[in-house]
Amino acid sequence: MLSVAKWLAGVSAAACDVSQNATLGQKKTTSSATDGHEASHPFLLYSCAAVSAAALAITVYDEMARRAAESSAKRAKKEKEDPLVRRREELILEVANARVAMKAQGNKAMREATESLMQALRAVCAKLEAKNQKLFRRLPLELWEKIVDEHLDQNDLLALAMTCRFFREQQEDLGWMLETNLNLNRRLDERKSGQKLSHSLDWFRWVCDTFEILPGFKRPYERVKGAVYEADLVNYAALQGSVEILRWLVEEKGWELNKKIDDWAGLGGSVEVLGFLSGKGYEFSSETCRGAATGGCLEALKFLRGLDPPCPWDERTCAWAAKEGQLEVLKWLRAQNPPCPWDDMTCAAAARTGNLDVLKWARDQDPPCHWDEGTCAAAAYEGRLESLKFLRAQDPPCPWDERTCTYAAKEGQLEVLKWLRAQNPPCPWDDMTCAAAARGGNLDVLKWARDQDPPCPWYGGTCTYAAKEGQLEVLKWARSQNPPCPWSVGTCYGAAGGGHLVVLKWVRDQDPPCPWDVSTCAQAARNGHLEVLKWARDQDPPCPWDWRTTQFAAENGRLDVLKWLRSQDPPCHWDSTTCADAARGGHLDVLKFLRSQDPPCPWSRSECREYASNDGHQHVVKWIDQQEDESDVEFSDSDSDSSYDSYSDE
């Protein structure tokens, strides 16, 4: 509708604000960008989802206007006749033509002409924004929240807030989080919900001009301010199926095709992208076929298997097709000569997601697809009672074991658990059923399990898992029974590792207190819970610690924790494993700190370099190579002692 253009005019009117938003740590976008292109106009930055969000806002505005006795048709006619709208459309076309000419000729005169047109466009859009701003301020906050939550891509929100003054005000008022969303699972979830991944080349250019570009990948749960990772952008282009963007990133920007792009490209399912990668000499792996099967991309699978040699596949290809309910893909996979291999994962995946048609077809083949105890466990995990009934009604029935009850308890599937135990004979259970219920905070499940005759057994793991997940009410109930549920040092290190200081204080305040040992401090350091660590060391006597506390802090990049540990009197012990684990995790800031101390933390330089290289942390390798030649420090006996590398739940 024409009203959408009015809203987008308001968006683009604030282009002059692009380089003013210092609160976001934004770099200035200029015409002298590294790859030589003009700064992208904000009008070109947003995806189809952004336009849909705009349409929703305008739809509500239309209704408000209708109630004010002005018809949409009448208003559209006025808008069509508005000379500002006509002039804006003319300028947009002129800017586009000027950019084409400038790219072909590349002279200074054309660049100046383009900039002159851009200034005129900004002026016209500013006037339009002034006319429309009052209308937009009439939208209630609830509607803005609905637009963002249901209709606006996270990456569009970021671009809109950084290029539109009005939208930035709404973002600040409502507290919307501004971040890029290049996580594969999140993007796939959005695609399943019907959102289209359609960011343009101009959006990618804007990101590259605006943010710092870091090498490699963003680590899971890592938060980076003012920067994005090179490989994540390349993979995102492959996922949304754009050869144009991939070519620009690889050929013009000079970025490399990384080892994870085959998974993203397979999930994207674009034959054109796969052909581009193949033409670049990229060697696909079984991840590519698995991704294509997951997305139901049959044409992509045919292309991959038609290569010479064909792209490899394995049992996970069938399993992921079954998981996503891609029955036609699964049939094609098994119809090939030789057929794509499958195993018990296929039945387990179908049972877990409740795809009974896939499960029945797989078991109806000759020979039938294999299943085992994990199939029933997977169905119980997601509460798929119909799948469980089908599995157990077969002749012979699908086998099950204690894991089936455990998974049902963990996910709070009480009705499933009751059905499992009501069978003849009942599905077996053990102490892990209670532990799993405690872990999930499912007190109703735990109470029911302990109320049976005989009660479901429990042990220290019940308290450990409750403490680890911060389930204080579950823990209190378990300890209030007669006799109380047993606990151990695992309860304290579970609470410390989860950062649950309230839980840790409660268990230590009991009479007698729950026991603890060096694992409590080590787990708090591993997960960066400095306040927990400080409290534990402030007790009388303090909670004990050893070299593993510094090791775990370094391994997980907890620089603030590490600095505090070494500032104590006496400082927490360290050794060469501290540097080795910092290098293994790619934490260059931690490694620099360790080696800058007086005296420096001991290290085995060759081992640090090997760990960093094996895990792809080339920036760490480069820094190590730049250091002065120093003799390696040999590992001591304590360094190789891994008795506390993992802790039992006892």
Sequence and secondary structure as in RCSB ss.txt:
>XXXX:A:sequence
MLSVAKWLAGVSAAACDVSQNATLGQKKTTSSATDGHEASHPFLLYSCAAVSAAALAITVYDEMARRAAESSAKR
AKKEKEDPLVRRREELILEVANARVAMKAQGNKAMREATESLMQALRAVCAKLEAKNQKLFRRLPLELWEKIVDE
HLDQNDLLALAMTCRFFREQQEDLGWMLETNLNLNRRLDERKSGQKLSHSLDWFRWVCDTFEILPGFKRPYERVK
GAVYEADLVNYAALQGSVEILRWLVEEKGWELNKKIDDWAGLGGSVEVLGFLSGKGYEFSSETCRGAATGGCLEA
LKFLRGLDPPCPWDERTCAWAAKEGQLEVLKWLRAQNPPCPWDDMTCAAAARTGNLDVLKWARDQDPPCHWDEGT
CAAAAYEGRLESLKFLRAQDPPCPWDERTCTYAAKEGQLEVLKWLRAQNPPCPWDDMTCAAAARGGNLDVLKWAR
DQDPPCPWYGGTCTYAAKEGQLEVLKWARSQNPPCPWSVGTCYGAAGGGHLVVLKWVRDQDPPCPWDVSTCAQAA
RNGHLEVLKWARDQDPPCPWDWRTTQFAAENGRLDVLKWLRSQDPPCHWDSTTCADAARGGHLDVLKFLRSQDPP
CPWSRSECREYASNDGHQHVVKWIDQQEDESDVEFSDSDSDSSYDSYSDE
>XXXX:A:secstr
 HHHHHHHHHHHGGGGGTTT GGGT     TT TT      GGGS  HHHHHHHHHHHHHHHHHHHHTT  HHHH
HHHHHH HHHHHHHHHHHHHHHHHHHHHHH  HHHHHHHHHHHHHHHHHHHHHHHHHHHHHHTS HHHHHHIIII
I  HHHHHHHHHH HHHHHHHHHHT        HHHHHHHHHTT      HHHHHHHHHHSEEESS   TT   T
TEEEHHHHHHHHHHTT HHHHHIIIIIS     TTHHHHHHHHT HHHHHHHHHTT    HHHHHHHHHTT HHH
HHHHHTSSS     HHHHHHHHHTT HHHHHHHHHSSS     HHHHHHHHHHT HHHHHHHHTSSS     HHH
HHHHHHTT HHHHHHHHHSSS     HHHHHHHHHTT HHHHHHHHHSSS     HHHHHHHHHTT HHHHHHHH
TSSS     HHHHHHHHHTT HHHHHHHHHSSS     HHHHHHHHHTT HHHHHHHHTSSS     HHHHHHHH
HTT HHHHHHHHTSSS     HHHHHHHHHTT HHHHHHHHHSSS     HHHHHHHHHTT HHHHHHHHHSSS 
    HHHHHHHHHHTT HHHHHHHHHS         HHHH  TTSS    
